[in-house]
Amino acid sequence: MLSNRSRYALRAMIHLAGLPGGGPATIADIAEASAAPRKFLEAILLDLRRQHLLASKRGRTGGYALARPAEAISFADVIRALEGPLALAPCASRTAYGPCETCPDVETCPLRPVLSDGRDALASVFEGRTLAQAVANA
C-alpha cells in the first residue's frame, strides 16, 4: 500500500512539474496544490531534496523546484526516495537484495518467484510513468 508520505510527494512533484521550468514554488503553494499538511510536506520535500529530486532556493524568488526535467523523474524515483525498494520482500528486490530472515533457503523458496514477478510488474508501471506524463494526462 502506498503511504500518505508517497502520495503527498507525488502530488507535490506533479504540481511542480506543471509549473514553467518545474518551479520554483513556495511550500505554502505546494501544500495547497497537493492538499497536504504543510509541516508534514516540509519534511517530505526536504527528503526529496536530499535525494536530489528537488532543488531549493532561499529568498523572495525562492522555493522548491524539480532538480531535473519532469520527463526524467519517474514515479518509481519518488517512491524509492521515500520508501526504499519497491519489492515486498528483500529477496525480490533488485536495488536492495538480501535473504529474508525467516526463509530457510532462498534458492528453493516457493514465494520468491511470485514476489519477484510482483516487483517486476509494479516496477514496470512506476518506472514507465514520469511526472511529465502525469501532467499531460491531468
LUMLUMRO-19411 format. One record per residue: chain; y, z, x of N, C-alpha, C, O in turn. Coordinates in steps of 0.001 Angstrom, whole numbers, padded with zeros to 6 digits. Layout:
 cadena    n.c2    n.c3    n.c1   ca.c2   ca.c3   ca.c1    c.c2    c.c3    c.c1    o.c2    o.c3    o.c1
      A       Y       Z       X       Y       Z       X       Y       Z       X       Y       Z       X
...
***
This chain:
 cadena    n.c2    n.c3    n.c1   ca.c2   ca.c3   ca.c1    c.c2    c.c3    c.c1    o.c2    o.c3    o.c1
      A -001172  000000  000835  000000  000000  000000  001240  000000  000884  001316  000746  001860
      A  002188 -000819  000545  003422 -000925  001315  004304  000293  001022  004539  000632 -000138
      A  004779  000933  002058  005594  002140  001896  006996  001790  001399  007453  000655  001535
      A  007665  002780  000824  009062  002604  000431  009908  002219  001640  010829  001410  001536
      A  009588  002797  002758  010299  002513  004006  010278  001017  004322  011307  000425  004646
      A  009092  000418  004221  008973 -001017  004494  009637 -001855  003406  010252 -002878  003705
      A  009522 -001439  002165  010169 -002184  001071  011692 -002183  001236  012332 -003227  001103
      A  012271 -001013  001525  013714 -000956  001746  014114 -001791  002963  015135 -002479  002941
      A  013319 -001728  004006  013615 -002502  005218  013598 -003996  004921  014492 -004724  005352
      A  012596 -004453  004195  012524 -005874  003865  013702 -006301  002989  014286 -007362  003207
      A  014047 -005484  002010  015211 -005810  001161  016484 -005887  002000  017289 -006803  001833
      A  016663 -004927  002899  017849 -004903  003748  017886 -006127  004664  018933 -006753  004830
      A  016762 -006458  005245  016702 -007607  006154  016943 -008913  005401  017600 -009813  005925
      A  016425 -009027  004190  016650 -010229  003380  018132 -010329  002995  018710 -011416  002992
      A  018732 -009188  002675  020172 -009188  002381  020949 -009718  003584  021807 -010588  003434
      A  020655 -009203  004769  021349 -009658  005976  021084 -011141  006239  021982 -011870  006661
      A  019861 -011581  005993  019513 -012989  006211  020321 -013905  005300  020571 -015060  005644
      A  020725 -013402  004154  021512 -014195  003219  022995 -014258  003546  023732 -015036  002941
      A  023434 -013451  004490  024840 -013462  004902  025062 -014537  005963  024142 -014862  006713
      A  026269 -015089  006034  026543 -016083  007073  026264 -015516  008468  026791 -014466  008837
      A  025447 -016207  009221  025111 -015765  010575  024233 -014536  010629  024062 -013953  011700
      A  023665 -014121  009497  022787 -012947  009482  023516 -011625  009532  022923 -010604  009881
      A  024795 -011626  009187  025558 -010387  009166  026752 -010500  010086  027009 -011589  010601
      A  027488 -009446  010319  027159 -008052  010076  027540 -007580  008673  028305 -008218  007951
      A  026969 -006439  008333  027282 -005750  007085  027235 -004253  007355  026497 -003787  008222
      A  028026 -003517  006607  028045 -002069  006766  026801 -001461  006124  026157 -002084  005281
      A  026480 -000261  006527  025340  000449  005937  025553  000610  004433  024611  000462  003654
      A  026772  000907  004029  027051  001077  002595  026746 -000206  001827  026129 -000158  000762
      A  027171 -001343  002354  026905 -002622  001690  025412 -002926  001641  024899 -003383  000619
      A  024727 -002675  002734  023287 -002938  002797  022545 -002019  001837  021627 -002456  001142
      A  022934 -000757  001795  022283  000205  000896  022452 -000213 -000553  021504 -000154 -001337
      A  023654 -000634 -000909  023894 -001066 -002285  023080 -002317 -002616  022462 -002394 -003678
      A  023079 -003280 -001722  022368 -004538 -001968  020855 -004355 -002022  020167 -005073 -002747
      A  020340 -003401 -001262  018889 -003194 -001210  018426 -002046 -002104  017245 -001700 -002102
      A  019340 -001458 -002862  019029 -000342 -003769  018285  000766 -003036  017282  001294 -003517
      A  018806  001103 -001856  018171  002116 -001014  019101  003308 -000832  020318  003138 -000762
      A  018539  004520 -000756  019366  005689 -000443  019966  005533  000960  019250  005239  001917
      A  021260  005731  001071  021964  005453  002321  021396  006213  003529  021157  005613  004577
      A  021183  007509  003391  020682  008303  004521  019307  007819  004978  019037  007728  006176
      A  018451  007512  004021  017116  007008  004336  017225  005648  005021  016518  005372  005990
      A  018110  004808  004510  018298  003473  005076  018857  003544  006494  018491  002731  007343
      A  019727  004495  006754  020282  004646  008109  019175  004818  009136  019206  004196  010197
      A  018205  005653  008826  017084  005880  009749  016238  004621  009904  015780  004312  011004
      A  016032  003903  008823  015246  002668  008862  015945  001621  009727  015317  000990  010578
      A  017252  001441  009505  017993  000443  010272  018023  000791  011751  017948 -000096  012601
      A  018132  002064  012061  018092  002495  013454  016749  002135  014096  016711  001655  015228
      A  015655  002365  013376  014337  001995  013898  014214  000483  014086  013627  000027  015068
      A  014760 -000291  013159  014713 -001752  013294  015555 -002226  014476  015214 -003209  015133
      A  016639 -001533  014738  017452 -001865  015923  016681 -001541  017199  016702 -002313  018158
      A  016008 -000410  017206  015212 -000027  018377  014073 -001021  018639  013640 -001199  019778
      A  013603 -001659  017577  012527 -002651  017699  013085 -004069  017921  012338 -005047  017897
      A  014399 -004166  018135  015081 -005425  018452  015050 -006452  017320  015097 -007657  017565
      A  014972 -005963  016074  015074 -006859  014924  016501 -006892  014388  016901 -007847  013723
      A  017263 -005844  014680  018665 -005765  014281  019527 -005502  015503  019078 -004947  016506
      A  020774 -005918  015386  021790 -005591  016377  022883 -004839  015629  023099 -005066  014439
      A  023562 -003952  016326  024647 -003214  015670  025907 -003307  016511  025868 -003467  017731
      A  027011 -003202  015818  028311 -003257  016467  029201 -002212  015806  029255 -002119  014579
      A  029888 -001439  016610  030791 -000412  016094  032149 -001013  015769  032498 -002106  016215
      A  032891 -000271  014985  034277 -000647  014739  034506 -001279  013386  033599 -001403  012564
      A  035735 -001669  013185  036185 -002193  011904  035410 -003440  011473  035125 -003601  010286
      A  035075 -004301  012388  034341 -005530  012053  032852 -005386  012368  032125 -006375  012446
      A  032420 -004164  012543  031046 -003915  012944  030086 -003788  011783  030396 -004118  010639
      A  028926 -003303  012116  027854 -003132  011154  026553 -003610  011759  026427 -003739  012977
      A  025588 -003870  010896  024292 -004358  011339  024178 -005841  011069  024683 -006348  010068
      A  023498 -006538  011986  023228 -007970  011841  021821 -008236  012373  021274 -007450  013146
      A  021258 -009343  011949  019947 -009734  012464  020065 -009999  013960  021057 -010570  014414
      A  019074 -009593  014714  019089 -009779  016159  018655 -011188  016552  018912 -011622  017675
      A  018010 -011893  015655  017634 -013287  015893  017688 -014031  014564  017819 -013397  013517
      A  017591 -015336  014578  017707 -016098  013329  016681 -015675  012283  015566 -015273  012613
      A  017082 -015774  011013  016207 -015378  009902  014905 -016180  009890  013882 -015689  009412
      A  014936 -017396  010406  013736 -018233  010477  012728 -017691  011492  011550 -018047  011458
      A  013199 -016835  012388  012345 -016315  013459  011861 -014888  013199  011230 -014284  014065
      A  012149 -014349  012021  011707 -012990  011681  010799 -013067  010469  011222 -013465  009384
      A  009541 -012679  010665  008570 -012707  009566  008481 -011340  008893  008931 -010328  009430
      A  007895 -011344  007714  007631 -010076  007024  006752 -009196  007917  006946 -007982  007977
      A  005797 -009801  008604  004904 -009033  009485  005691 -008345  010598  005374 -007214  010965
      A  006708 -009007  011139  007528 -008395  012193  008159 -007097  011699  008151 -006084  012398
      A  008704 -007143  010489  009392 -005980  009924  008390 -004860  009629  008630 -003702  009971
      A  007276 -005209  009000  006274 -004195  008642  005674 -003562  009885  005526 -002342  009948
      A  005329 -004372  010869  004757 -003823  012109  005755 -002924  012835  005363 -001918  013427
      A  007026 -003272  012794  008044 -002464  013476  008112 -001056  012902  008407 -000103  013623
      A  007840 -000923  011612  007946  000384  010963  006617  001080  010745  006533  002304  010843
      A  005578  000315  010449  004297  000897  010053  003211  000798  011122  002224  001533  011075
      A  003388 -000097  012074  002340 -000333  013051  001462 -001496  012611  001909 -002351  011846
      A  000233 -001540  013077 -000649 -002673  012794 -000884 -002889  011295 -000807 -001956  010496
      A -001172 -004143  010939 -001442 -004494  009546 -002860 -004113  009116 -003130 -003974  007923
      A -003748 -003948  010066 -005154 -003672  009762 -005326 -002300  009101 -004556 -001369  009339
      A -006366 -002212  008264 -006674 -000951  007577 -007419  000038  008471 -007462  001234  008183
      A -008001 -000464  009550 -008732  000390  010489 -008499 -000139  011902 -008281 -001337  012084
      A -008543  000733  012893 -008274  000285  014266 -009243 -000785  014772 -008866 -001621  015592
      A -010485 -000765  014290 -011471 -001738  014774 -011174 -003153  014287 -011701 -004120  014837
      A -010335 -003284  013260 -009983 -004592  012713 -008625 -005086  013213 -008206 -006194  012877
      A -007948 -004283  014001 -006604 -004624  014463 -006649 -005573  015656 -007506 -005461  016532
      A -005712 -006503  015665 -005561 -007396  016818 -004502 -006875  017773 -004523 -007198  018960
      A -003578 -006072  017266 -002492 -005577  018113 -002722 -004161  018615 -002087 -003743  019584
      A -003618 -003415  017978 -003886 -002029  018385 -005377 -001714  018228 -005747 -000697  017641
      A -006220 -002591  018758 -007663 -002427  018608 -008155 -001118  019220 -007675 -000666  020259
      A -009126 -000535  018537 -009804  000652  019032 -010964  000956  018110 -010941  000559  016945
      A -011967  001643  018594 -013082  002006  017720 -012658  003080  016719 -011823  003930  017028
      A -013226  003037  015544 -012960  004070  014543 -013642  005358  014991 -014729  005319  015569
      A -013018  006475  014731 -013580  007738  015217 -014884  008117  014525 -015670  008871  015099
      A -015143  007633  013329 -016370  008002  012620 -017453  006934  012700 -018525  007104  012119
      A -017197  005843  013403 -018163  004744  013475 -019125  004957  014639 -018687  005134  015776
      A -020430  004942  014371 -021390  005147  015460 -021495  003944  016399 -021756  004119  017589
      A -021295  002711  015879 -021409  001522  016729 -020548  000408  016151 -020874 -000158  015108
      A -019453  000095  016826 -018512 -000899  016332 -019136 -002292  016231 -018727 -003088  015386
      A -020110 -002595  017071 -020749 -003916  017076 -021648 -004141  015861 -021792 -005275  015405
      A -022244 -003093  015341 -023157 -003250  014200 -022579 -002699  012899 -023278 -002646  011886
      A -021353 -002302  012915 -020715 -001712  011732 -020616 -002747  010605 -020067 -003830  010810
      A -021136 -002429  009429 -021055 -003387  008312 -019653 -003491  007692 -019372 -004442  006963
      A -018783 -002530  007973 -017427 -002549  007424 -016481 -003447  008215 -015575 -004057  007647
      A -016693 -003524  009516 -015743 -004212  010391 -015498 -005671  010001 -014338 -006081  009984
      A -016514 -006480  009686 -016227 -007872  009314 -015356 -007987  008064 -014484 -008852  007991
      A -015589 -007130  007096 -014792 -007163  005863 -013357 -006721  006154 -012407 -007345  005682
      A -013203 -005655  006922 -011872 -005176  007285 -011116 -006215  008114 -009905 -006375  007963
      A -011827 -006911  008977 -011206 -007964  009783 -010756 -009135  008912 -009677 -009690  009122
      A -011579 -009508  007941 -011188 -010578  007013 -009959 -010183  006206 -009063 -010999  005991
      A -009918 -008930  005758 -008757 -008444  005013 -007506 -008469  005864 -006438 -008872  005402
      A -007636 -008043  007098 -006498 -008061  008028 -006023 -009492  008252 -004820 -009750  008267
      A -006959 -010423  008428 -006589 -011817  008656 -005867 -012418  007450 -004896 -013158  007607
      A -006343 -012099  006254 -005717 -012623  005039 -004297 -012063  004877 -003358 -012796  004569
      A -004167 -010777  005088 -002861 -010134  004985 -001903 -010671  006046 -000749 -010982  005751
      A -002383 -010776  007264 -001547 -011284  008351 -001130 -012730  008091 -000001 -013111  008402
      A -002011 -013525  007532 -001693 -014917  007230 -000497 -015009  006273  000393 -015839  006459
      A -000488 -014170  005276  000610 -014176  004311  001885 -013622  004947  002928 -014273  004885
      A  001826 -012453  005549  003022 -011803  006077  003588 -012515  007305  004805 -012549  007486
      A  002734 -013078  008141  003226 -013815  009301  003769 -015187  008899  004592 -015767  009607
      A  003308 -015699  007769  003732 -017010  007307  004996 -017004  006476  005486 -018070  006103
      A  005536 -015845  006178  006759 -015745  005370  007893 -015191  006215  007766 -014125  006817
      A  008984 -015906  006258  010141 -015468  007037  011246 -014973  006112  011213 -015191  004901
      A  012207 -014315  006702  013365 -013859  005933  014126 -015046  005355  014631 -014974  004235
      A  014209 -016124  006105  014905 -017320  005619  014216 -017886  004373  014891 -018325  003441
      A  012902 -017879  004350  012173 -018365  003187  012424 -017462  001979  012563 -017944  000855
      A  012481 -016162  002214  012737 -015225  001126  014113 -015461  000529  014281 -015403 -000689
      A  015104 -015728  001379  016460 -016005  000889  016465 -017312  000095  017093 -017395 -000960
      A  015777 -018317  000591  015741 -019617 -000081  015045 -019547 -001430  015384 -020304 -002340
      A  014070 -018643 -001574  013315 -018519 -002819  013969 -017564 -003814  013519 -017458 -004954
      A  015025 -016869 -003393  015678 -015883 -004284  016538 -016543 -005328  017150 -015857 -006147
***
